[in-house]
Amino acid sequence: MEAEFKFAGQTIPDLAVRYGIFLIAWAALISFGVGSESITSWIPAMMGAPILISGLLAKLKPTQKKVWMHVAVVFGLLAFLGGLDFFRGFSSEAGPFANAPAALSKLMLGITGGIFVLACVKSFIWARKTATND
């Protein structure tokens, strides 16, 4: 049996680090790329920074890995839930892509946040199943 759960070939702390970096880079790209002056364009980075830090701390402090990965999944869940705001745009006359960068960010958060949470939940289930009764 494998010593550590992997999702898409990556450990969950590695996935958290990469996902956090991705979210921060996305926010920078959207904010600077379209010249957005709105603080809301940085929401992906606001979710990504704690995920990145939690992933790094889980790698640096293996005895506290469980705590840091729970912190990461909470922010992943917030990203997912925030991304669901994309669907609210369907109720407006202009449609969900009236503000394309914002809509793409919301859609990205919904999809990637959902995948990240799924990976974390699968990891937690795997850890429960493989835990030894010490």
Salt bridges, closest charged atoms under 4 A:
GLU4 OE2 - LYS65 NZ 2.62
ASP14 OD1 - LYS59 NZ 2.28
ASP85 OD1 - ARG88 NE 2.58
ASP85 OD2 - LYS106 NZ 2.76
